[in-house]
Amino acid sequence: MEIKQAEFIISAVAAAQYPTDNRVEIAFVGRSNVGKSSLINTLTNRRKLVKVSGTPGKTRLVNFFLINNEFYFVDLPGYGYAKVSKVEKESWGKVIETYLTKREQLKKIVLLVDCRHKPSTDDINMYKWIKYYNYEAVVVATKIDKLTKNELQKNLKMIRETLELNPNDKLLTFSSLKKMGKEELLEVIDETVQG
């Protein structure tokens, strides 16, 4: 799959603001600072489609991007960032949950985890949640350029074990910096869009 066109459509805080054209949606979720914005920019070949912030926890809304005039990438708020109030964390949680539980167009959830660290409690909960609602999950280990091959293999095993992935669950790797893993992830997205 080649992404030739990508445009920002809307930042939604409530379900009433979501697009109503029934196109397939692929959601990206992960901790603040896991590289979600960079990954979406790399996939779409656009440096500034999604604002990359030096301050984790910037995405607070559900952002819809129309891809190839055919389907949507949906960028969800990052979770697990310590420097926000409990009230704010709860409101983000509700924004994410509203989208994930009530969206028939949502066909796949891409869960990003940082390959350098053991998945957090939030990552584990998000993965369990995805499975509970019977969504197909793709786990993507980001920032792989920061580790040696040996370290990466060791950490991928740790990620599989921590999240209790089934042998048939996809665990992909990605580096926005080196554009590694882009083709594999686009292939998975293409399969989803083609249905």
MIDOSE-1310 file (N, C-alpha, C; in nm, 2 decimals, decimal comma, always signed):
residues 195
meik	+0,08/-0,12/+0,00/+0,00/+0,00/+0,00/+0,09/+0,12/+0,00; +0,05/+0,22/-0,08/+0,12/+0,35/-0,08/+0,02/+0,46/-0,03; +0,06/+0,54/+0,06/-0,02/+0,65/+0,10/+0,01/+0,77/+0,02; -0,08/+0,82/-0,06/-0,05/+0,93/-0,15/-0,11/+1,06/-0,10
qaef	-0,22/+1,04/-0,01/-0,29/+1,16/+0,03/-0,33/+1,14/+0,18; -0,31/+1,24/+0,26/-0,34/+1,24/+0,40/-0,38/+1,38/+0,44; -0,50/+1,39/+0,50/-0,54/+1,52/+0,55/-0,61/+1,52/+0,68; -0,58/+1,62/+0,76/-0,65/+1,63/+0,89/-0,79/+1,67/+0,87
iisa	-0,89/+1,60/+0,94/-1,03/+1,63/+0,92/-1,09/+1,70/+1,04; -1,07/+1,63/+1,16/-1,13/+1,70/+1,28/-1,07/+1,64/+1,41; -1,07/+1,73/+1,51/-1,03/+1,68/+1,65/-1,16/+1,68/+1,72; -1,20/+1,56/+1,76/-1,33/+1,54/+1,83/-1,32/+1,51/+1,98
vaaa	-1,41/+1,57/+2,05/-1,41/+1,55/+2,20/-1,53/+1,46/+2,23; -1,63/+1,46/+2,15/-1,75/+1,38/+2,17/-1,79/+1,31/+2,04; -1,86/+1,20/+2,06/-1,90/+1,11/+1,95/-1,98/+1,18/+1,84; -2,05/+1,28/+1,88/-2,13/+1,36/+1,78/-2,04/+1,43/+1,68
qypt	-1,91/+1,45/+1,71/-1,82/+1,51/+1,62/-1,75/+1,42/+1,53; -1,76/+1,29/+1,55/-1,69/+1,19/+1,46/-1,74/+1,20/+1,32; -1,66/+1,17/+1,22/-1,71/+1,16/+1,08/-1,82/+1,06/+1,07; -1,91/+1,09/+0,97/-2,03/+1,01/+0,96/-2,03/+0,94/+0,82
dnrv	-1,92/+0,93/+0,76/-1,92/+0,87/+0,62/-1,90/+0,72/+0,62; -1,89/+0,66/+0,74/-1,88/+0,51/+0,74/-1,75/+0,45/+0,68; -1,65/+0,53/+0,66/-1,52/+0,47/+0,61/-1,45/+0,39/+0,73; -1,37/+0,29/+0,69/-1,30/+0,21/+0,78/-1,20/+0,30/+0,86
eiaf	-1,19/+0,27/+0,99/-1,10/+0,34/+1,08/-1,00/+0,25/+1,15; -0,87/+0,30/+1,15/-0,77/+0,23/+1,22/-0,71/+0,33/+1,33; -0,72/+0,28/+1,45/-0,68/+0,37/+1,56/-0,54/+0,34/+1,61; -0,47/+0,44/+1,66/-0,34/+0,43/+1,71/-0,35/+0,48/+1,86
vgrs	-0,30/+0,39/+1,94/-0,30/+0,42/+2,09/-0,17/+0,38/+2,15; -0,14/+0,45/+2,26/-0,01/+0,42/+2,33/+0,02/+0,52/+2,43; +0,12/+0,49/+2,51/+0,16/+0,59/+2,62/+0,20/+0,72/+2,55; +0,19/+0,83/+2,63/+0,25/+0,95/+2,59/+0,40/+0,93/+2,56
nvgk	+0,45/+0,99/+2,46/+0,60/+0,98/+2,43/+0,64/+0,85/+2,37; +0,55/+0,77/+2,32/+0,59/+0,64/+2,26/+0,62/+0,66/+2,11; +0,59/+0,77/+2,06/+0,63/+0,80/+1,92/+0,51/+0,79/+1,82; +0,39/+0,81/+1,87/+0,27/+0,79/+1,79/+0,26/+0,89/+1,68
ssli	+0,28/+1,02/+1,71/+0,27/+1,12/+1,61/+0,38/+1,10/+1,50; +0,50/+1,06/+1,54/+0,61/+1,04/+1,44/+0,58/+0,92/+1,36; +0,52/+0,81/+1,41/+0,48/+0,70/+1,34/+0,38/+0,73/+1,23; +0,28/+0,80/+1,27/+0,17/+0,84/+1,17/+0,23/+0,93/+1,06
ntlt	+0,32/+1,02/+1,10/+0,38/+1,11/+1,00/+0,47/+1,02/+0,90; +0,54/+0,92/+0,96/+0,63/+0,84/+0,87/+0,54/+0,76/+0,78; +0,43/+0,70/+0,83/+0,34/+0,62/+0,74/+0,28/+0,70/+0,63; +0,25/+0,83/+0,66/+0,18/+0,91/+0,56/+0,28/+0,99/+0,47
nrrk	+0,41/+0,98/+0,50/+0,52/+1,06/+0,43/+0,49/+1,21/+0,45; +0,44/+1,25/+0,56/+0,42/+1,39/+0,59/+0,49/+1,43/+0,72; +0,58/+1,52/+0,71/+0,66/+1,55/+0,83/+0,57/+1,62/+0,94; +0,47/+1,69/+0,89/+0,39/+1,77/+0,99/+0,24/+1,75/+0,99
lvkv	+0,20/+1,63/+0,95/+0,06/+1,60/+0,95/+0,01/+1,60/+1,09; +0,08/+1,52/+1,18/+0,05/+1,52/+1,32/+0,15/+1,60/+1,39; +0,11/+1,69/+1,48/+0,21/+1,77/+1,55/+0,29/+1,68/+1,64; +0,42/+1,68/+1,63/+0,51/+1,61/+1,72/+0,55/+1,71/+1,83
sgtp	+0,52/+1,67/+1,95/+0,55/+1,77/+2,06/+0,66/+1,72/+2,15; +0,74/+1,81/+2,20/+0,84/+1,78/+2,30/+0,78/+1,75/+2,44; +0,65/+1,79/+2,45/+0,58/+1,77/+2,58/+0,49/+1,65/+2,57; +0,52/+1,54/+2,63/+0,43/+1,43/+2,62/+0,29/+1,46/+2,67
gktr	+0,19/+1,39/+2,62/+0,05/+1,41/+2,67/-0,02/+1,53/+2,60; +0,03/+1,57/+2,48/-0,03/+1,69/+2,41/-0,16/+1,65/+2,35; -0,17/+1,53/+2,29/-0,29/+1,49/+2,22/-0,40/+1,47/+2,33; -0,51/+1,55/+2,33/-0,61/+1,53/+2,42/-0,75/+1,50/+2,36
lvnf	-0,75/+1,50/+2,23/-0,87/+1,48/+2,16/-0,85/+1,36/+2,06; -0,96/+1,31/+2,00/-0,96/+1,21/+1,91/-0,94/+1,27/+1,77; -0,82/+1,25/+1,71/-0,79/+1,32/+1,58/-0,81/+1,23/+1,46; -0,89/+1,27/+1,37/-0,92/+1,19/+1,25/-0,84/+1,25/+1,13
flin	-0,77/+1,15/+1,06/-0,70/+1,19/+0,93/-0,75/+1,10/+0,82; -0,80/+1,17/+0,71/-0,85/+1,09/+0,60/-0,73/+1,05/+0,51; -0,72/+0,92/+0,48/-0,60/+0,87/+0,41/-0,65/+0,82/+0,27; -0,58/+0,86/+0,17/-0,61/+0,82/+0,03/-0,76/+0,84/+0,00
nefy	-0,83/+0,93/+0,06/-0,97/+0,95/+0,04/-1,05/+0,82/+0,06; -0,99/+0,73/+0,14/-1,05/+0,59/+0,15/-1,09/+0,55/+0,29; -1,00/+0,58/+0,38/-1,01/+0,53/+0,52/-0,95/+0,64/+0,62; -0,97/+0,61/+0,75/-0,92/+0,71/+0,85/-0,81/+0,65/+0,93
fvdl	-0,71/+0,73/+0,97/-0,62/+0,70/+1,08/-0,68/+0,78/+1,19; -0,69/+0,72/+1,31/-0,75/+0,79/+1,43/-0,64/+0,79/+1,53; -0,60/+0,91/+1,57/-0,49/+0,93/+1,67/-0,56/+0,96/+1,81; -0,54/+0,86/+1,90/-0,61/+0,87/+2,03/-0,51/+0,94/+2,13
pgyg	-0,57/+1,00/+2,24/-0,48/+1,06/+2,34/-0,38/+0,96/+2,40; -0,26/+1,00/+2,42/-0,16/+0,92/+2,49/-0,20/+0,90/+2,63; -0,17/+0,79/+2,69/-0,20/+0,77/+2,84/-0,08/+0,75/+2,92; -0,09/+0,76/+3,05/+0,02/+0,72/+3,14/+0,12/+0,84/+3,16
yakv	+0,08/+0,96/+3,13/+0,17/+1,07/+3,15/+0,15/+1,13/+3,29; +0,26/+1,13/+3,37/+0,25/+1,16/+3,51/+0,21/+1,31/+3,54; +0,25/+1,40/+3,45/+0,23/+1,54/+3,49/+0,10/+1,60/+3,46; -0,01/+1,52/+3,45/-0,14/+1,58/+3,44/-0,22/+1,54/+3,56
skve	-0,32/+1,62/+3,59/-0,40/+1,60/+3,71/-0,49/+1,47/+3,69; -0,53/+1,42/+3,80/-0,62/+1,30/+3,80/-0,74/+1,32/+3,72; -0,80/+1,44/+3,74/-0,93/+1,47/+3,67/-0,90/+1,47/+3,52; -0,79/+1,53/+3,48/-0,76/+1,53/+3,34/-0,74/+1,39/+3,28
kesw	-0,67/+1,31/+3,36/-0,64/+1,17/+3,32/-0,78/+1,10/+3,30; -0,87/+1,12/+3,39/-1,00/+1,05/+3,38/-1,08/+1,10/+3,26; -1,06/+1,23/+3,23/-1,14/+1,28/+3,11/-1,08/+1,23/+2,99; -0,95/+1,21/+2,98/-0,88/+1,15/+2,86/-0,93/+1,00/+2,85
gkvi	-0,94/+0,93/+2,97/-0,98/+0,79/+2,97/-1,12/+0,78/+2,91; -1,21/+0,87/+2,95/-1,34/+0,87/+2,90/-1,35/+0,90/+2,74; -1,26/+0,99/+2,70/-1,26/+1,03/+2,56/-1,22/+0,90/+2,48; -1,11/+0,83/+2,53/-1,06/+0,71/+2,46/-1,17/+0,60/+2,46
etyl	-1,23/+0,58/+2,58/-1,33/+0,47/+2,60/-1,45/+0,50/+2,51; -1,50/+0,62/+2,51/-1,62/+0,65/+2,42/-1,59/+0,61/+2,28; -1,47/+0,65/+2,23/-1,44/+0,62/+2,09/-1,43/+0,47/+2,07; -1,36/+0,40/+2,16/-1,33/+0,26/+2,14/-1,45/+0,17/+2,16
tkre	-1,54/+0,21/+2,24/-1,66/+0,12/+2,27/-1,78/+0,14/+2,17; -1,78/+0,26/+2,11/-1,90/+0,29/+2,04/-1,88/+0,31/+1,89; -1,77/+0,26/+1,83/-1,73/+0,29/+1,70/-1,73/+0,17/+1,61; -1,84/+0,15/+1,53/-1,85/+0,04/+1,44/-1,75/+0,04/+1,33
qlkk	-1,71/+0,16/+1,29/-1,61/+0,18/+1,18/-1,47/+0,13/+1,22; -1,45/+0,12/+1,35/-1,31/+0,09/+1,39/-1,29/-0,06/+1,37; -1,19/-0,08/+1,28/-1,16/-0,22/+1,24/-1,03/-0,28/+1,30; -0,94/-0,19/+1,34/-0,81/-0,24/+1,40/-0,75/-0,13/+1,49
ivll	-0,69/-0,18/+1,60/-0,62/-0,09/+1,69/-0,48/-0,13/+1,69; -0,40/-0,02/+1,67/-0,25/-0,04/+1,67/-0,20/+0,01/+1,80; -0,15/-0,08/+1,89/-0,10/-0,04/+2,02/+0,05/-0,03/+2,01; +0,10/+0,09/+2,04/+0,24/+0,12/+2,04/+0,30/+0,11/+2,18
vdcr	+0,41/+0,04/+2,18/+0,49/+0,02/+2,30/+0,64/+0,06/+2,27; +0,70/+0,12/+2,37/+0,85/+0,16/+2,35/+0,93/+0,03/+2,37; +1,01/-0,01/+2,26/+1,08/-0,13/+2,27/+1,19/-0,13/+2,38; +1,22/-0,02/+2,43/+1,33/-0,01/+2,53/+1,28/-0,04/+2,67
hkps	+1,15/-0,04/+2,69/+1,10/-0,06/+2,83/+0,99/-0,17/+2,84; +0,98/-0,23/+2,95/+0,88/-0,33/+2,98/+0,75/-0,26/+2,97; +0,65/-0,32/+2,90/+0,51/-0,26/+2,89/+0,46/-0,22/+3,03; +0,40/-0,10/+3,04/+0,35/-0,05/+3,17/+0,22/-0,12/+3,20
tddi	+0,17/-0,09/+3,32/+0,04/-0,14/+3,36/-0,07/-0,08/+3,27; -0,05/+0,04/+3,23/-0,14/+0,10/+3,13/-0,14/+0,03/+3,00; -0,02/-0,01/+2,95/-0,01/-0,08/+2,83/-0,08/-0,22/+2,84; -0,06/-0,29/+2,95/-0,12/-0,42/+2,97/-0,27/-0,41/+2,98
nmyk	-0,32/-0,30/+3,05/-0,47/-0,28/+3,06/-0,53/-0,25/+2,92; -0,45/-0,17/+2,85/-0,51/-0,13/+2,71/-0,51/-0,26/+2,62; -0,41/-0,34/+2,63/-0,41/-0,46/+2,55/-0,52/-0,56/+2,59; -0,54/-0,57/+2,72/-0,65/-0,66/+2,77/-0,78/-0,61/+2,73
wiky	-0,80/-0,48/+2,73/-0,92/-0,41/+2,69/-0,95/-0,43/+2,55; -0,85/-0,42/+2,46/-0,86/-0,44/+2,32/-0,92/-0,58/+2,29; -0,86/-0,68/+2,36/-0,89/-0,82/+2,35/-1,04/-0,84/+2,40; -1,07/-0,78/+2,51/-1,20/-0,79/+2,57/-1,31/-0,75/+2,48
ynye	-1,29/-0,64/+2,40/-1,39/-0,59/+2,31/-1,37/-0,66/+2,17; -1,29/-0,76/+2,16/-1,28/-0,84/+2,04/-1,23/-0,76/+1,92; -1,15/-0,66/+1,95/-1,08/-0,60/+1,84/-0,96/-0,67/+1,80; -0,92/-0,66/+1,67/-0,79/-0,72/+1,63/-0,68/-0,62/+1,67
avvv	-0,58/-0,66/+1,74/-0,48/-0,58/+1,79/-0,35/-0,60/+1,71; -0,28/-0,50/+1,68/-0,14/-0,51/+1,63/-0,06/-0,44/+1,73; +0,04/-0,50/+1,79/+0,13/-0,44/+1,88/+0,26/-0,40/+1,80; +0,29/-0,27/+1,81/+0,41/-0,22/+1,74/+0,51/-0,17/+1,84
atki	+0,63/-0,23/+1,84/+0,74/-0,18/+1,93/+0,82/-0,07/+1,86; +0,81/+0,05/+1,91/+0,87/+0,17/+1,85/+1,01/+0,19/+1,90; +1,08/+0,28/+1,83/+1,22/+0,33/+1,86/+1,32/+0,22/+1,86; +1,31/+0,13/+1,76/+1,40/+0,01/+1,76/+1,54/+0,05/+1,72
dklt	+1,56/+0,17/+1,66/+1,69/+0,22/+1,63/+1,78/+0,25/+1,75; +1,71/+0,25/+1,87/+1,79/+0,28/+1,99/+1,85/+0,16/+2,06; +1,82/+0,04/+2,00/+1,87/-0,08/+2,06/+1,96/-0,16/+1,96; +2,05/-0,24/+2,02/+2,12/-0,34/+1,93/+2,03/-0,45/+1,89
knel	+2,06/-0,53/+1,79/+1,98/-0,65/+1,75/+1,95/-0,74/+1,87; +2,06/-0,77/+1,95/+2,04/-0,86/+2,06/+1,95/-0,81/+2,17; +1,97/-0,68/+2,20/+1,88/-0,61/+2,30/+1,74/-0,62/+2,25; +1,72/-0,59/+2,12/+1,59/-0,58/+2,07/+1,52/-0,72/+2,08
qknl	+1,59/-0,83/+2,04/+1,53/-0,96/+2,05/+1,49/-0,99/+2,19; +1,58/-0,96/+2,29/+1,55/-0,98/+2,43/+1,42/-0,91/+2,47; +1,42/-0,78/+2,43/+1,30/-0,70/+2,47/+1,17/-0,74/+2,40; +1,18/-0,78/+2,28/+1,06/-0,83/+2,21/+1,00/-0,95/+2,28
kmir	+1,09/-1,04/+2,33/+1,04/-1,15/+2,41/+0,98/-1,11/+2,54; +1,04/-1,01/+2,60/+0,98/-0,95/+2,73/+0,84/-0,89/+2,70; +0,83/-0,82/+2,59/+0,70/-0,75/+2,55/+0,60/-0,86/+2,53; +0,63/-0,96/+2,45/+0,54/-1,07/+2,43/+0,49/-1,13/+2,56
etle	+0,58/-1,16/+2,65/+0,55/-1,22/+2,78/+0,47/-1,13/+2,87; +0,51/-1,00/+2,87/+0,44/-0,91/+2,96/+0,30/-0,89/+2,92; +0,28/-0,88/+2,79/+0,14/-0,85/+2,74/+0,06/-0,98/+2,72; +0,13/-1,10/+2,74/+0,07/-1,23/+2,73/+0,01/-1,24/+2,59
lnpn	+0,09/-1,21/+2,49/+0,05/-1,22/+2,35/+0,03/-1,37/+2,31; -0,07/-1,40/+2,23/-0,08/-1,53/+2,17/+0,03/-1,55/+2,06; +0,06/-1,67/+2,03/+0,16/-1,69/+1,93/+0,12/-1,62/+1,79; -0,01/-1,62/+1,77/-0,06/-1,56/+1,64/-0,08/-1,41/+1,64
dkll	-0,06/-1,35/+1,76/-0,08/-1,20/+1,77/+0,04/-1,14/+1,71; +0,02/-1,03/+1,63/+0,12/-0,96/+1,56/+0,20/-0,87/+1,65; +0,33/-0,88/+1,65/+0,42/-0,79/+1,71/+0,52/-0,74/+1,61; +0,50/-0,61/+1,57/+0,58/-0,55/+1,46/+0,68/-0,46/+1,53
tfss	+0,78/-0,42/+1,45/+0,88/-0,33/+1,50/+0,89/-0,21/+1,41; +0,93/-0,09/+1,47/+0,92/+0,03/+1,39/+1,02/+0,13/+1,44; +1,08/+0,20/+1,34/+1,17/+0,32/+1,37/+1,13/+0,43/+1,28; +1,07/+0,54/+1,34/+1,04/+0,66/+1,25/+1,17/+0,72/+1,20
lkkm	+1,27/+0,72/+1,28/+1,40/+0,78/+1,24/+1,46/+0,71/+1,12; +1,46/+0,58/+1,12/+1,52/+0,50/+1,01/+1,42/+0,45/+0,91; +1,29/+0,48/+0,93/+1,18/+0,44/+0,85/+1,18/+0,28/+0,84; +1,21/+0,22/+0,95/+1,21/+0,07/+0,95/+1,08/+0,02/+1,00
gkee	+1,03/-0,09/+0,93/+0,90/-0,15/+0,97/+0,78/-0,08/+0,91; +0,80/+0,02/+0,83/+0,69/+0,09/+0,76/+0,61/+0,00/+0,67; +0,69/-0,07/+0,58/+0,62/-0,15/+0,48/+0,53/-0,26/+0,55; +0,59/-0,33/+0,65/+0,51/-0,43/+0,72/+0,38/-0,38/+0,78
llev	+0,39/-0,26/+0,85/+0,27/-0,20/+0,91/+0,17/-0,16/+0,80; +0,22/-0,10/+0,69/+0,13/-0,06/+0,59/+0,06/-0,18/+0,52; +0,13/-0,30/+0,52/+0,07/-0,42/+0,47/-0,05/-0,46/+0,55; -0,03/-0,46/+0,69/-0,13/-0,50/+0,78/-0,25/-0,40/+0,77
idet	-0,22/-0,27/+0,75/-0,33/-0,17/+0,74/-0,41/-0,20/+0,61; -0,33/-0,23/+0,50/-0,39/-0,26/+0,37/-0,49/-0,37/+0,38; -0,45/-0,48/+0,44/-0,53/-0,60/+0,46/-0,66/-0,56/+0,53; -0,65/-0,48/+0,63/-0,77/-0,43/+0,71/-0,86/-0,35/+0,63
vqg	-0,81/-0,26/+0,55/-0,89/-0,17/+0,47/-0,96/-0,25/+0,36; -0,89/-0,34/+0,30/-0,95/-0,43/+0,19/-1,05/-0,52/+0,25; -1,04/-0,55/+0,38/-1,14/-0,63/+0,45/-1,13/-0,78/+0,41
